[in-house]
C-alpha cells in the first residue's frame, strides 16, 4: 500500500495577499500590511539601526533581513516590504547623494543640464549584490509570506535629482519638464531603466510582488502626469511585466491620476486617504485591485474612533474586486506599535464579514465584478 504524498507547503503565490492583488480574493480574509512597516516606529528597529547611517543600513544583507522581518514577527501582517530606500539604486550607480536625518535625500551635484546626466549610468545586478543576498535570505525565512520589492518612480526620483533635495513646489523640476522636454526625456528614461533593473534584481532573487512609489506625482496636473510622468513609470513596470508578480503603483495626492496610474501597467493601484476606496475603484475600473487607505494621522486617535475608521476602509474596499488593507501613506515615526497590532487584528478578525456583507448587498462575486 503506497504512502500518501505529503501535502505541498504553501507558497507566497498562494497567499491571500497575492490573490487579492490578482482580484480573486477569497472571502474569508482581507490581507493587511503597512507601507514603511519595516522600521520607523519599532523599538527593535531603533536598537539595531543605532549608529548606522540609513544608506549603509540598506547595504548590510543580514541587517536588511532582520529589519524586514521585525514587523512580520510583531504584527503577523500578510506581506513583508523589503527594507531599502528609493535612493539606493542611484547611490549604487555612483550618484553623489546622502540621506540626511530630519531632511531626506540630498544631492551633491543636482542634475540641471546635459553634462549632469553622465552620472546616471545603467544599473547592473552586481552593483546591488547586497540586495540579491538580502532578498534570498528573506525568502528563505518568510516561507509562505510574500515579500514585496520596490523602487521609486522616475518622476519622484527626478524631483530629488533636479531640486537637489526635498522640495515643496518642485519648481525647478516642472520648469525642466515643460521647458526642456528633451532633457527631461533623457533623464526620466535613464531613471526608468535604473528603477526597472532594481525591480528585476529583487524579483529575480525571489520577491513575490513589487510596488512602484511615485510619492510626489500628486503635484502634477492630470495632463502633465499623462505626458511627463506616466510613460516612464510604464517603462519601469514593463520590465517586470512577464515575471508573473503583481505590480502595485502608489502615489500621494493622486486622486485625479488613478486611472493613468493603473494604465501604466499596474495590477493594484495604491490610494491615499483623500478619497474612499469605492470611489477610487470606480475611477480606475474593474480591471484593478486597490490598496489602502487609512489616514496615518488617525493612528493617534482614541481606539473606538480609529477602529470604526478601519471598518469604514474595509467596507469601502469591499466594493473593489480586490482590496489590500494598508495606510494611505507610510507609518509615522511616532506611531505606537501596539496600535498597529490592534489594526491588524481587527482587519484579520472582522474584515471577512465586513467585506462579505458589502459585497452580498452589492451583488458582487468573489472574483471581481460580474
N, C-alpha and C positions, 0 to 999 in steps of 0.2 A: 504494500500500500504506500503510495507516494506521499511525502510530507508536503502539506500545503505551502505554497510560496509565501514568504513573509511580506506583509504589506509594504508598499513603497513609501519611503519617508516623504512627507510633504515638501514641496519646493516653493520658492518665492513666487513662481509663476502661478501657483495655485492659491495664493493668498487673497484675502478679501480686498486688500488694497489694490492689487493688480486687476482683479475682476471689476472693481468699481471704476478704475481708470478706463477699462475696456467697455464700460456700460453694460456689463452683465452681472451687476451687483447682486449677491444673494440677499434675500430679505431679512436674514437673521443677524446682520451685522452692519454697522456703519464704521468704516475704518477711520482712524484718527492719528495724526502726527502733527508736529508743530514746526513751522519754519524757525530756524535758529534754536531748535531744541538742543543741539549739540553745543553745550556751553552756556554762555551768558549768565543765567541765574543760578546755576547749580553750584553748591559749595564744593562738591568734589571736583568740579571743573576748575574752580578758582585755586584749589590746592595744587593740582597737577600742572597748571599753567603758571604758577607763581615764578616770577623772574624770567620767563621765557617770552620773547617778543612774538607777536602774532604770526608773522610770516615764517619765523623759524619753527613755531609750533606746528605749522602746516606741512613741514618738511621732515618730520620725525614720524615714520610709519607707525611705530608702536604707540606713540602718544596720540596720533590721529585716531587709531583704532580704539584706544581707551576712551577718548572724549566722545567719539561717535556712539559708543556702546552705553555710556552712562545714562542717558535718558531712556534708552530701551529697557535697561535694568530697573530703573526707578519707577517709570510710569507704565510700562507694558504697552507702549504705543505700537501701532501696526506697521510702521516703517521706520527705518533709520535714514537720516540725512548725512551724507558724507561731510565730515568736518574739514573745511578748507576755506578759501576766500576767493572772490571773483578776480582778485589781483594776482593770484598765484601763477596762472599761465603767462601773464605779462612779465612778471618777475623772472619766470623761467626762460623767457626768450631774450632777456637782457635789458628790459626797460628799467630805467633808474627810478625806483619808487620805494616808498616806505609807508607803513600803516602807523600813523601817529595816534597814540592813545588820546581819546577825547576829541579827535578831529576827523580821522579817517585816512583814506589813501591820499598821499601827497607825492606829486611827480617831481623828480629832479630837473627834468627838461620837458616842459609841455610840448605837445605837437601843435605847431602853428603853420608850418609850410611843408613843401615837398621834401626838403632835406631832413626834416624831423621823422619822416616815415621810415627812414633807414633803420630805426631802432626796432621795427616790427618784422622780424624775420619769422618764417614759419615755425610752428611748434613741432618738435619731433618727440616720439614716445620716450626716448632716453633723457629728454630734458626734465621729465617728471617721473623718473623711475620710482621715486618715493610714493607717488600716487598709486602706481600699479601695485607696489608692495602692500600699501595700506589697505587698498580695496580687497586684495586677496586675503589678507589677514581677517578682514571684517566678514567677508562672505563665508569663510570657514567657521567663524564664531557665530554668525547670525542664524545659520541654518535656514529655516523656512521664512524668516523675517526679511522682507525685501530691503535692499539698500538703494537709496536714491542718489545718483550722481548729479552734479550741477555745474553750470557755467554762467557767466554774466553775458547778457545780450550786447550786441555791438553798440547800440545807441548809448546804453549806460556806461560801457567801458570807454567809449569815445568821449563822453562828457567829462570823465575824470582826466583823460589824457589832454584834452583841449583846454579845459579850465585850469588844469594844474592841481586840482584837488576838488573837494566838495563845493557845490555851488547852490545858490538859492534861485537863480533865474536862468542859468545856462546860456547867458548872453553870448559869450564867445562861441559856444558850441552851435547855437542856432544861426549865428552870423556866418560861420563857415558852411553850415549845412545848406543855406539858401544862397549864399554869396559865392561860394566856391564848390559847387556840386561835384566837379571833377575831383578835387582833393578829398572831399567828403566820401565819394565813392571808393577811392583807393584806400582811405583809412578804414572804412567800415568793412570793405571786402577783406582786408588783411585781418581785422579783428574777428570777423566771422569765421575765417579759416582757422585762426588760433583757438577760438572757443569751440568750434566743431571738433578739432583734433583733441581738445581737452576732454570733451564728452566721449569721443571714441576710445580714449585710453581707459576711462572709467568703465564703460560698457564692456570693453574687451577684457577687463580684469574681473568682471562679474557683477557690475551694478545691474539691478533689475528694472530701473526706471531712471529718467533724467528730468531735471527741471531747469528751464532757462529763465533766469531772473532779469527782467528789464525794469529795474527798480524805478527809474526816472522817466520812463516813457510817457507817463501821465502828464508831463509838462508840455507835450505836443498836441496840436490840434489833430483831429481825425485825418484831415487831408495830408498834413505834414507827416504824420506817422505812416500813412499808407505809402507815401513817396520816398521818405528818407530813412525809415527805420524797419518797416515790415519786411522788405526784400532781403535784408541782411540777417534778420532773425530766421527767416525761411531758409536761408543758406546754411545757417547753423543746424537747424533741426533736420534738414535734409541729409546731413552727414550721418545721422543715426536712424534714418527712416527705414532701412532694411535690416535693422538689428533686432527687431522683434520686441522692443521695450517701449512701454508707454512714455509719451513726451508731454510734460506739463509746461505751460507758458504762463508766467506770472509777472504782473507789474502793479504799481501803486497808483491810484487815481486814474485808472484806465477804463472807467465805465463806458465811455464813448468809443473805446478802441477794442472792445472784447471780440467783436466779430472778426476784425482784422487779425487779432492775435491768434484766434483759433485757426483762421485760414492760413496762417504762416506755417502750419504743419503740426499743430498740437493735437493730442488726444484729449487732454484735460486743460481747461482754462482756469487759472487761479484768479480769484475775485477778492478784492479788498472789502473793507466793511461798509463802503459807501452806498452800495445798492444791495437789495436782497438777492439771494442766490436764485430764487424763482424767476426774477426779472432778468438776471444775467443769463439764465438758461434760455429764456425767450429770445434774448438778443442774439445769442450765438447759434441757436437751433439745436435740434435733437441729435446731431452727429458728434456732440462733445459732452463729456462729463465736466463737472465743476468741482473746484476745491476752495474751501474757505468756510466761513469768513467772519468769525467772531472778532469784534474790535479788541485789540490787545489792551487798550486803555481800561477796559472794563474788568480786567483781571483783579483790580484792586477794589472792586465794588463788594458790598455785602453778599455772602454766598446765595441767599434766596433770590436776590435780584440777578446775579450772574447766572445762576442755574436756569432761570427762566429764559434768559437771553441765549444760552446754549441750546435749550429746547427749540427756541424760535429758529435758530440757524439750521438745526436738523429738520424741522418741519419745512422750511423754505427749500433746503437742498433736496428734499424728497420729491419735489416737482421736476427735478432734473433726472435724466436717465442714469446718471451715476453721480455719487457725491462722496468726496473725501473730506471729512471734517478737518479744519485747520483754523488758524487765526487769519485775520485779514492782512497781517504783516508779521514780522518776527516777534519772538518772545522778548519783552522788555527786560533790561538787565536787573531791575529791582523786583521782578516777579517772585512771589512766594512759591517755591516748588510744590508745596502741599496743595495749593490751589490748582495747579496744572494736573496734579494727580486726581483731584476730585472731578475735574472736567473730563479727563479720560474715562474715569469710572462711570460718570453719568452717560457719556456718549455710548460707551460699550454696553451699559446695562439697559438704558431706556431708548437708545437710538433705534433699534429694530422695530419696536412697537410704534414709536412716533412716526417713523418713515412709512411703515406698512399702513397705518391709519390714513395718512395723507394720500398715499398712492391708491388705496382702495376707493376713497371718496372721489378721486380724480379719474378713476377708471384706467390707471396706468398698469403696465405689466412689468415683471421683474427685469426683463432685458432691455427696457427702454420704452419710449413712446411707441404705440402701435401705429 
